[in-house]
Amino acid sequence: QVQLVESGGGLVQPGGSLRLSCVASRSMWTYDPVTWYRLAPGKQRELVASITTPIGTTDYADFAKRRFTISSDNLKNTVYLQMNSLKPEDTAVYYCQYRLTRGQGTQVTVSS
């Protein structure tokens, strides 16, 4: 079973950027998508973005369009989430999921 490890979170001011990484213990080069989710206190889990690595098909939540970009480096078994123009409401734990496996998440805090 694949293992996933996220990193790249942190504290950033509004308008700032972060790049999150999701590193897998083995290849995710299949037609199962890799998905970034986020979970904020008191809120339901939200899908942020997904990518199907062999064909590069991507999908974004409305709030992520034009600000976030999902990409993959299949040689590194890594999926990235580039987040720009961050807002306080983007504060959450972000985690990636592939098939039934989810990572431990990385905290993103947007605050001045």
Secondary structure, 3 states (H helix, E strand, C coil): CCCEEEECCEEECCCCCEEEEEEECCCCCCCCCEEEEEECCCCCCEEEEEEECCCCEEEECCCCCCCEEEEEEHHHCEEEEEECCCCHHHCEEEEEEECCEECCCEEEEECC
